[in-house]
Amino acid sequence: MPTGEPVAPGASPRGDLQSACLRLLRFWCDEGCLLLPAHDQPLIAGILHPQALQSLFVPQARSFVYLQPVRRPLDGRHGNQPYRLARHLQVVALLRPAPENLLHGFLASLRRLGIALEHHDLRFTEGRWSLPAIGAWGLGWNARLNGVGVARVTLIQEAAGRHPQPIAAEIAYGLERLVACVTSVRSAYDVAWSAGGPSYGALRRADEEALSRHAFDVADPEQLRARLAHDASEARMCLEAGVPTGALAAAVHSLYLLDLLAARRALGADERAAVEARIATTIRAVADAVAGSAQATPEEVADG
């Protein structure tokens, strides 16, 4: 079980984004997680990292940790809102099998950051998480630190219509919010990127302004719909060719395009429901293909 030691011997707590990220990654690697590289396309949630998501479809239990940029066009505020970002950083720990005392591990990870929890207001609210477009839902807790939501801790009950066995857990940390709350700065833009280095705002505010302009003013709805149609065609061809990873990449990209359409106020409820249903069908087909491949013997794979 995690020990929750605040920091490594000889180290001291540091309130910068870079140190917090490295310590969280190291903590979960020390707990047996495999370190994944970030996925290289826009994702609206860290759980959509294709390699991590596909791990829920197979019987072999593995745990992963990774730093994933998350794109949420509807959250863009032109760089003017202290905690709402069109692109933010999530550290995701996907744990399978889920630890017996999941919250204990989460608290231990915060202590590894050097956070003296007795000096902060940390509260948990029970909640149901869901992402219908991938047929996923779970039960867990939202963690609020000093009044700000900084993490979600979830026991995943279902993914792609399947019940992962053994059960999986996800801890998703909002890195900017977490560091901002711990260091008591007024905005994520005031967080130090590294010890003695530039601020988060110096490196990212212009990017936030550009992302907001693109999402709310520039993105062309008809081109977005054409890209959605292309993704649907790509997913079908990949499934027919026996390349489920390609189909999954197209499906998760479509979720990002849907959010761009919503930001342009060009997406009706019926259209969203239809596209999400199509994506869910693709995800289930991917899960079937991945699970079937995992259960095949080496001889069957060679013969196929």
MOQUIQUI-V393859 format. One record per residue. N is the residue number from 1. PHI is phi in radians with two decimals (none if undefined). PSI is psi as a letter, one per 30 degrees, with the letter a starting at -180 (999 if undefined). D_FIRST is the distance of its C-alpha to the first C-alpha in whole Angstrom. Layout:
# MOQUIQUI-V393859
[[N & PHI & PSI & D_FIRST] [N & PHI & PSI & D_FIRST]]
This chain:
# MOQUIQUI-V393859
[[1 & none & l & 0] [2 & -1.07 & k & 4] [3 & -1.50 & f & 6] [4 & 1.31 & g & 9] [5 & -1.02 & k & 12] [6 & -0.96 & e & 15] [7 & -2.59 & l & 16] [8 & -1.20 & l & 17] [9 & -0.95 & k & 19] [10 & 1.48 & f & 23] [11 & -1.65 & l & 22] [12 & -2.38 & l & 23] [13 & -1.04 & k & 22] [14 & -2.30 & k & 25] [15 & -1.64 & h & 26] [16 & -2.13 & l & 27] [17 & -1.08 & e & 26] [18 & -1.08 & e & 26] [19 & -1.13 & e & 23] [20 & -1.08 & e & 21] [21 & -1.06 & e & 21] [22 & -1.10 & e & 20] [23 & -1.22 & e & 17] [24 & -1.14 & e & 16] [25 & -1.08 & e & 16] [26 & -1.13 & e & 15] [27 & -0.99 & e & 12] [28 & -1.32 & f & 11] [29 & -1.11 & e & 13] [30 & -1.11 & f & 11] [31 & -1.55 & g & 8] [32 & 1.81 & g & 11] [33 & -1.36 & k & 13] [34 & -1.51 & k & 17] [35 & -1.49 & j & 19] [36 & -1.75 & k & 22] [37 & -1.26 & l & 25] [38 & -1.10 & k & 26] [39 & -1.33 & k & 29] [40 & -1.74 & h & 33] [41 & -2.65 & l & 34] [42 & -1.08 & k & 34] [43 & -2.19 & k & 31] [44 & -1.52 & f & 31] [45 & -2.75 & k & 28] [46 & -1.08 & f & 25] [47 & -1.12 & f & 24] [48 & -1.42 & f & 27] [49 & -0.89 & j & 26] [50 & -0.96 & e & 28] [51 & -1.17 & e & 26] [52 & -1.19 & e & 22] [53 & -1.10 & e & 25] [54 & -1.10 & f & 26] [55 & -1.14 & f & 23] [56 & -1.40 & f & 23] [57 & -1.66 & f & 26] [58 & -2.07 & l & 25] [59 & -1.26 & f & 23] [60 & -1.20 & k & 21] [61 & -1.65 & k & 18] [62 & -2.35 & l & 17] [63 & -2.06 & k & 15] [64 & -2.32 & l & 17] [65 & -2.40 & k & 17] [66 & -2.82 & l & 20] [67 & -1.70 & k & 23] [68 & -2.25 & j & 25] [69 & -1.11 & k & 29] [70 & -2.07 & k & 29] [71 & -1.82 & k & 33] [72 & -2.33 & i & 34] [73 & -0.93 & e & 38] [74 & -1.17 & f & 39] [75 & -1.54 & f & 36] [76 & -1.12 & k & 39] [77 & -2.34 & g & 40] [78 & 0.98 & g & 43] [79 & 1.32 & g & 40] [80 & -1.88 & f & 41] [81 & -1.91 & k & 38] [82 & -1.12 & f & 36] [83 & -2.18 & f & 33] [84 & -1.80 & j & 34] [85 & -2.25 & k & 34] [86 & -1.22 & f & 36] [87 & -2.37 & k & 33] [88 & -2.27 & l & 30] [89 & -1.81 & k & 27] [90 & -1.97 & k & 23] [91 & -1.69 & k & 20] [92 & -2.02 & k & 19] [93 & -1.93 & j & 15] [94 & -1.83 & j & 16] [95 & -1.97 & k & 13] [96 & -2.55 & j & 14] [97 & -1.28 & l & 13] [98 & -1.12 & k & 12] [99 & -1.06 & l & 8] [100 & -1.08 & e & 9] [101 & -2.03 & i & 9] [102 & -1.14 & e & 10] [103 & -1.16 & e & 12] [104 & -1.07 & e & 9] [105 & -1.13 & e & 7] [106 & -1.09 & e & 11] [107 & -1.11 & e & 12] [108 & -1.10 & e & 9] [109 & -1.16 & e & 12] [110 & -1.17 & e & 15] [111 & -1.14 & e & 14] [112 & -1.09 & f & 14] [113 & -1.31 & f & 17] [114 & 1.58 & g & 18] [115 & -1.43 & k & 19] [116 & -1.45 & j & 20] [117 & -1.06 & f & 19] [118 & -1.18 & f & 21] [119 & -1.77 & g & 24] [120 & -2.26 & l & 24] [121 & -1.62 & j & 24] [122 & -1.90 & k & 21] [123 & -2.30 & k & 22] [124 & -2.06 & k & 21] [125 & -2.11 & k & 24] [126 & -1.22 & k & 23] [127 & -2.80 & l & 25] [128 & -1.86 & k & 26] [129 & -1.73 & k & 26] [130 & -2.63 & l & 28] [131 & -2.42 & i & 30] [132 & -1.00 & e & 33] [133 & -1.13 & f & 34] [134 & -2.01 & g & 31] [135 & 1.05 & h & 31] [136 & -2.14 & k & 28] [137 & -2.74 & l & 26] [138 & -2.86 & l & 23] [139 & -2.02 & k & 22] [140 & 3.10 & b & 20] [141 & -2.41 & k & 20] [142 & -1.77 & k & 22] [143 & -1.74 & k & 21] [144 & -2.05 & k & 24] [145 & -1.98 & j & 23] [146 & 0.92 & h & 27] [147 & 1.54 & f & 28] [148 & -2.05 & k & 28] [149 & -1.18 & k & 25] [150 & -2.10 & f & 23] [151 & -2.84 & l & 20] [152 & -2.22 & k & 20] [153 & -2.08 & j & 17] [154 & -2.32 & k & 18] [155 & -1.61 & j & 18] [156 & -1.39 & j & 20] [157 & -1.53 & f & 23] [158 & -2.68 & k & 26] [159 & -2.56 & k & 27] [160 & 0.97 & h & 30] [161 & 1.30 & g & 31] [162 & -1.92 & l & 28] [163 & -1.75 & j & 25] [164 & -1.03 & k & 22] [165 & -2.27 & j & 21] [166 & -1.22 & l & 18] [167 & -1.11 & l & 18] [168 & -1.98 & l & 17] [169 & -2.27 & k & 15] [170 & -2.20 & k & 17] [171 & -2.04 & j & 16] [172 & -2.02 & j & 19] [173 & -1.68 & k & 20] [174 & -1.45 & j & 24] [175 & -1.12 & e & 24] [176 & -1.09 & e & 27] [177 & -1.10 & e & 27] [178 & -1.04 & e & 23] [179 & -1.20 & e & 25] [180 & -1.10 & e & 28] [181 & -1.19 & e & 27] [182 & -1.17 & e & 25] [183 & -1.62 & f & 28] [184 & 1.05 & h & 30] [185 & -1.50 & l & 33] [186 & -1.41 & f & 35] [187 & -2.66 & l & 34] [188 & -1.03 & f & 32] [189 & -1.20 & f & 35] [190 & -1.56 & f & 35] [191 & -1.13 & k & 31] [192 & -1.30 & k & 32] [193 & -1.19 & e & 31] [194 & -2.47 & l & 30] [195 & -1.08 & j & 30] [196 & 1.34 & g & 34] [197 & -1.73 & a & 35] [198 & -1.23 & l & 36] [199 & -1.37 & l & 35] [200 & -1.03 & e & 34] [201 & -1.12 & e & 37] [202 & -1.08 & e & 39] [203 & -1.60 & f & 37] [204 & -2.20 & f & 37] [205 & -1.07 & e & 39] [206 & -1.07 & e & 42] [207 & -1.11 & e & 40] [208 & -1.10 & e & 39] [209 & -1.08 & e & 43] [210 & -1.17 & e & 44] [211 & -1.09 & e & 41] [212 & -1.16 & e & 42] [213 & -1.07 & e & 46] [214 & -1.10 & e & 45] [215 & -1.19 & e & 44] [216 & -1.69 & f & 46] [217 & -2.20 & f & 49] [218 & -1.91 & e & 50] [219 & -0.94 & k & 48] [220 & -1.57 & j & 50] [221 & -1.01 & e & 50] [222 & -1.20 & e & 52] [223 & -1.16 & e & 50] [224 & -1.10 & e & 47] [225 & -1.17 & e & 48] [226 & -1.12 & e & 49] [227 & -1.21 & e & 46] [228 & -1.08 & e & 45] [229 & -1.11 & e & 47] [230 & -1.11 & e & 46] [231 & -1.04 & e & 43] [232 & -1.10 & e & 44] [233 & -1.14 & e & 46] [234 & -1.06 & e & 44] [235 & -1.10 & e & 41] [236 & -1.07 & e & 44] [237 & -1.11 & e & 45] [238 & -1.14 & e & 41] [239 & -1.15 & e & 41] [240 & -1.13 & e & 44] [241 & -1.53 & f & 43] [242 & 1.32 & h & 40] [243 & -2.11 & i & 38] [244 & -1.11 & f & 36] [245 & -1.12 & e & 34] [246 & -1.15 & e & 37] [247 & -1.12 & e & 37] [248 & -1.15 & e & 34] [249 & -1.05 & e & 35] [250 & -1.15 & e & 38] [251 & -1.15 & e & 36] [252 & -1.25 & f & 34] [253 & -1.16 & e & 37] [254 & -1.08 & e & 39] [255 & -1.11 & e & 36] [256 & -1.17 & e & 37] [257 & -1.09 & e & 41] [258 & -1.06 & e & 41] [259 & -1.17 & e & 39] [260 & -1.13 & e & 42] [261 & -1.05 & e & 45] [262 & -1.12 & e & 43] [263 & -1.12 & e & 43] [264 & -1.47 & g & 47] [265 & 0.97 & h & 48] [266 & -2.14 & g & 49] [267 & -2.24 & j & 47] [268 & -1.47 & l & 48] [269 & -1.09 & e & 45] [270 & -1.18 & e & 47] [271 & -1.14 & e & 47] [272 & -1.04 & e & 43] [273 & -1.06 & e & 42] [274 & -1.17 & e & 44] [275 & -1.18 & e & 42] [276 & -1.11 & e & 39] [277 & -1.11 & e & 40] [278 & -1.13 & e & 41] [279 & -1.10 & e & 38] [280 & -1.06 & e & 36] [281 & -1.10 & e & 38] [282 & -1.10 & e & 38] [283 & -1.09 & e & 34] [284 & -1.12 & e & 34] [285 & -1.14 & e & 36] [286 & -1.07 & e & 34] [287 & -1.05 & e & 31] [288 & -1.09 & e & 34] [289 & -1.18 & e & 35] [290 & -1.15 & e & 31] [291 & -1.12 & e & 30] [292 & -1.11 & e & 33] [293 & -1.17 & e & 33] [294 & -1.19 & f & 29] [295 & -1.54 & f & 31] [296 & -1.24 & k & 34] [297 & -1.34 & l & 34] [298 & -0.97 & e & 35] [299 & -1.16 & e & 39] [300 & -1.15 & e & 39] [301 & -1.08 & e & 38] [302 & -1.11 & e & 40] [303 & -1.14 & e & 43] [304 & -1.27 & 999 & 42]]
